[in-house]
Amino acid sequence: MQRTISIMTGKGSVNHNDRKFIAQNVDKERTGNNIVYCNENIRSVYHKLFDDAVDRYNAKQTRKDREIKNYYKKISQESKQEKPFTEIIIQIGDKDNMGAETENGQLAKKILDEYIQGFQDRNPNLYVFSAHLHMDEATPHLHIDFVPFTTGSKRGLDTRVSMKGALKQQGFNGTGRSDTELNQWRDSEKEVLSKIMLEHSIKWEQKGTHEKHKSVSEFKRDKLIEEVENLQEKKFDIEQKISVYKGAEEYATKTAEKMISDDYKIPEPTHLMPAKAYKNKVVEPLIKKLINIIKTLARKYYVAEKQAEQATMKMTELYQEKERLKSAN
């Protein structure tokens, strides 16, 4: 038996991987057959990996505006070179020869399960925070989401996000566009997977990428599925934001009504009152009062944000402890 190996870089949709929304190509009745290996909150992972490096970096700064307040936000919103995380999708064969509901599909599941068990040990600079084996689609496949990081950097943070740097520290050194660190690493992982396949009497059929051997109709179908998944993910995110914004809007309105009394209403200028006098006696004092309110709210928001981050980290620790006790029991 011979089968192809496909290791593709995905867009990365943790909500899809965790089935917080269901795409059209997913069979809900088989979702229970999926395996969740890990599913950490990425913001908690960033605190774990980079907080010490951020503290060391900030301690060296002489200007407050150069300090890093939130490294995850910085990478997500400002970085043009790095992504907050990387996702790879790994598959053996295709729906015609390794269909999820067939005996070969169960064999693919076993092989992929064996493969992922050693992934983190092989890749110490790729912190896996989310990993799922999907059996509820046409072909069994793995989604592995990780944060690539490098240590010992001389510029910027000494520990920072870097896919190229992470792979270099793992021994991969690119020589050109067709021989990059990423391509070398991907080929290395295919070799690992092929050895596991061989133990189960499956030879690696090296045809290049699986994408090149799809028919036109299959290619168009998969593109449409991808577009639908992207739209559904956007819809889910928008619905979540709307629910948050509605609550925030109501809270803000009530808070403002409590805080703003008649003292903050701008009075009409008295008869023949000069503009300069009106500005000095009425407008500027009112602006100072409003600035004080804004500063108070900003401080409260800052404290609330920090408390929310701490709560998230605590919940993650409690969840891990629960899983440990559950396993021990």
C-alpha positions in Angstrom: 0.0 0.0 0.0 1.3 3.5 -0.9 -0.1 6.8 0.3 0.8 10.5 -0.2 1.7 12.8 2.7 0.4 16.3 2.9 1.7 18.9 5.3 0.1 22.3 4.5 0.2 25.6 6.3 -3.3 26.7 7.2 -4.8 30.0 8.0 -5.4 29.0 11.5 -8.9 28.8 12.9 -8.9 27.6 16.5 -12.7 28.1 16.7 -13.2 25.8 13.7 -10.7 23.2 15.1 -12.4 23.1 18.4 -15.8 22.9 16.7 -17.2 26.1 18.2 -18.8 26.5 14.9 -19.6 23.7 12.4 -18.7 24.1 8.7 -20.8 22.4 6.0 -18.2 19.7 5.3 -18.4 18.5 8.9 -20.5 15.4 9.9 -21.9 16.4 13.4 -22.6 12.7 14.2 -18.9 11.9 14.0 -17.6 14.9 15.9 -17.4 12.7 19.0 -14.7 10.7 17.3 -12.3 13.7 17.1 -9.4 13.9 19.5 -8.4 17.1 21.4 -4.7 16.8 22.5 -4.5 20.4 23.9 -6.4 23.6 23.6 -4.7 26.4 25.7 -5.6 30.1 25.6 -3.1 31.7 23.3 -2.9 34.9 25.5 -2.0 32.7 28.5 0.7 31.0 26.3 2.2 34.4 25.4 2.4 35.3 29.1 4.1 32.0 29.9 6.6 32.3 27.0 7.4 36.0 26.9 6.6 37.9 30.1 10.0 37.5 31.6 11.7 38.7 28.3 9.3 41.6 28.1 10.2 42.6 31.7 13.9 42.5 30.9 13.4 44.5 27.7 11.3 47.2 29.4 13.8 47.5 32.3 16.4 48.7 29.7 14.1 51.4 28.2 14.6 55.0 29.2 11.4 56.1 27.5 8.0 54.9 28.5 6.7 55.0 24.9 9.2 52.4 23.9 8.0 49.9 26.5 6.0 46.8 25.4 2.7 46.8 27.2 1.1 43.7 25.6 3.3 41.5 23.4 0.5 39.5 22.0 -1.3 42.6 20.8 2.0 43.9 19.4 2.5 40.8 17.3 -1.1 40.6 16.3 -1.7 44.2 15.3 1.7 45.7 14.5 4.1 43.0 13.2 4.5 42.8 9.4 6.9 39.8 9.5 5.5 37.5 12.2 2.0 36.0 12.9 0.8 35.3 16.4 0.8 31.6 15.7 1.3 29.1 12.8 -1.0 26.2 11.9 -0.1 23.1 9.9 -2.6 20.5 8.6 -1.3 17.0 8.2 -3.1 14.3 6.1 -2.3 10.8 4.8 -3.8 10.0 1.4 -7.2 11.4 0.4 -10.9 10.7 0.8 -10.8 8.0 -1.9 -8.2 5.8 -0.3 -8.2 6.9 3.4 -11.8 7.9 4.0 -12.6 8.7 7.6 -15.4 6.1 7.8 -13.4 3.3 6.3 -10.9 0.8 7.8 -8.1 2.7 6.2 -9.4 5.8 7.8 -9.0 4.2 11.3 -5.5 3.2 10.3 -4.7 6.9 9.3 -6.1 7.9 12.7 -3.7 5.6 14.5 -0.7 6.7 12.5 -1.5 10.4 13.0 -2.0 9.8 16.7 1.4 8.2 16.9 3.0 11.0 14.9 1.7 13.8 17.1 2.9 12.2 20.3 6.5 13.1 19.5 5.9 16.4 17.8 6.6 18.7 20.8 9.8 16.8 21.7 11.1 17.1 18.2 10.2 20.8 18.0 11.1 22.4 21.3 10.9 25.9 19.7 7.4 25.4 18.5 5.1 25.7 21.5 1.9 23.7 20.6 -1.1 25.2 22.3 -3.9 23.7 20.2 -3.9 20.3 18.5 -6.9 18.4 17.1 -7.4 15.2 15.1 -10.5 15.5 13.0 -12.5 12.3 12.1 -15.7 14.1 11.2 -14.7 15.3 7.8 -13.9 13.3 4.6 -10.4 12.3 5.5 -8.6 12.1 8.9 -6.2 15.0 9.4 -4.4 16.8 12.2 -4.5 20.6 12.9 -1.5 21.6 15.0 -1.3 25.3 16.1 1.9 26.5 17.6 3.8 29.6 18.7 7.3 29.6 17.1 9.9 31.3 19.3 13.7 31.9 19.4 15.8 32.6 22.5 19.1 34.4 23.0 18.3 37.3 20.6 20.7 40.3 20.8 18.2 42.8 19.5 14.8 43.5 20.9 13.3 40.8 23.2 15.8 38.1 24.0 13.0 35.6 23.6 10.6 36.5 20.8 8.3 35.2 18.2 10.1 34.1 15.1 9.4 31.2 12.8 12.7 31.4 10.9 14.6 31.8 14.2 12.8 28.9 15.8 13.6 26.5 12.9 17.3 27.7 12.8 17.7 26.9 16.5 16.3 23.4 15.7 19.1 23.0 13.1 17.4 24.0 9.8 19.4 26.5 7.7 17.9 27.7 4.4 20.0 28.3 1.3 17.5 30.1 -1.0 13.9 30.6 -1.9 13.3 26.9 -2.9 15.4 25.6 0.1 14.0 27.6 3.1 14.1 26.6 6.7 10.4 26.0 6.5 10.7 23.6 3.5 13.6 21.7 5.2 11.6 21.4 8.4 8.4 20.3 6.5 10.4 17.6 4.6 11.9 16.4 7.9 8.5 16.0 9.4 7.3 14.1 6.4 10.2 11.7 6.9 9.2 11.2 10.5 5.6 10.5 9.4 6.7 8.1 6.6 8.7 6.0 9.1 5.6 5.6 11.2 3.5 4.7 8.1 6.1 2.1 7.1 5.7 0.4 10.5 2.0 -0.1 9.5 2.9 -1.4 6.0 2.3 1.9 4.1 4.9 3.3 1.9 5.2 7.0 1.2 4.1 7.8 -2.3 6.0 11.0 -3.1 4.0 13.0 -5.6 4.7 16.4 -4.2 1.8 18.2 -2.6 -1.7 16.8 -2.6 -3.0 20.0 -4.0 -1.3 19.4 -7.4 -3.3 16.2 -8.0 -6.8 17.5 -7.3 -9.2 17.7 -10.2 -10.6 21.1 -11.2 -13.9 20.3 -9.6 -12.3 19.1 -6.3 -10.1 22.2 -6.2 -13.1 24.5 -6.7 -15.1 22.6 -4.1 -12.3 22.9 -1.5 -11.9 26.6 -2.2 -15.7 27.1 -1.7 -15.6 25.1 1.5 -12.6 27.3 2.7 -14.5 30.4 1.9 -17.6 29.2 3.7 -15.5 28.3 6.8 -13.9 31.8 6.7 -17.3 33.5 6.5 -18.8 31.3 9.3 -15.8 32.1 11.5 -16.2 35.8 10.8 -19.9 35.5 11.6 -19.1 33.7 14.9 -16.6 36.4 15.9 -18.9 39.2 15.0 -21.8 37.7 17.0 -19.4 37.3 20.0 -18.3 41.0 19.7 -21.9 42.2 19.3 -23.0 40.5 22.5 -20.0 42.0 24.3 -20.6 45.5 22.9 -24.3 45.4 23.8 -23.4 44.7 27.4 -20.6 47.3 27.4 -22.9 49.9 25.8 -25.6 49.5 28.4 -23.1 49.5 31.3 -21.4 52.6 29.9 -24.7 54.5 29.5 -25.8 53.8 33.0 -22.4 54.7 34.4 -22.3 57.9 32.5 -25.8 58.8 33.8 -24.7 58.3 37.3 -21.4 60.3 37.0 -22.6 63.2 34.9 -24.9 65.6 36.8 -26.0 69.2 36.3 -22.4 70.3 37.2 -21.3 69.0 33.8 -23.8 70.8 31.6 -22.5 73.7 29.7 -24.3 76.9 30.8 -25.3 79.6 28.3 -23.0 82.6 28.3 -24.3 85.6 30.2 -25.3 88.7 28.3 -22.3 90.4 26.6 -19.9 88.0 28.2 -16.6 88.0 26.3 -15.6 84.8 24.5 -12.2 84.7 26.4 -13.9 85.0 29.7 -16.5 82.3 28.8 -13.6 80.0 27.8 -11.6 80.6 30.9 -14.5 80.5 33.4 -16.8 77.9 31.9 -15.3 75.7 29.2 -11.8 75.0 30.6 -13.0 74.1 34.1 -15.5 71.7 32.5 -12.8 70.1 30.3 -10.6 69.6 33.4 -13.5 67.8 35.2 -14.1 65.6 32.1 -10.4 64.8 31.8 -10.4 63.6 35.5 -13.4 61.4 34.7 -11.6 59.9 31.7 -8.5 59.3 33.7 -10.5 57.5 36.5 -12.2 55.3 33.9 -8.9 54.6 32.2 -7.4 53.4 35.5 -10.4 51.2 36.2 -10.2 49.7 32.7 -6.5 49.0 33.2 -7.1 47.2 36.5 -10.0 45.3 35.0 -7.9 44.2 32.0 -5.1 42.9 34.3 -7.6 41.1 36.5 -9.2 39.5 33.5 -5.7 38.3 32.3 -5.0 36.9 35.7 -8.3 35.2 35.8 -7.8 33.6 32.4 -4.4 32.3 33.5 -5.9 30.9 36.7 -8.7 29.2 34.8 -6.1 27.6 32.5 -4.2 26.3 35.5 -7.4 25.0 37.1 -8.4 23.2 33.9 -5.0 21.6 33.6 -5.2 20.5 37.2 -8.7 19.1 36.6 -7.5 17.1 33.6 -4.5 15.8 35.6 -6.8 14.7 38.5 -9.3 13.2 36.0 -6.5 11.2 34.4 -5.2 10.0 37.8 -8.7 9.0 38.9 
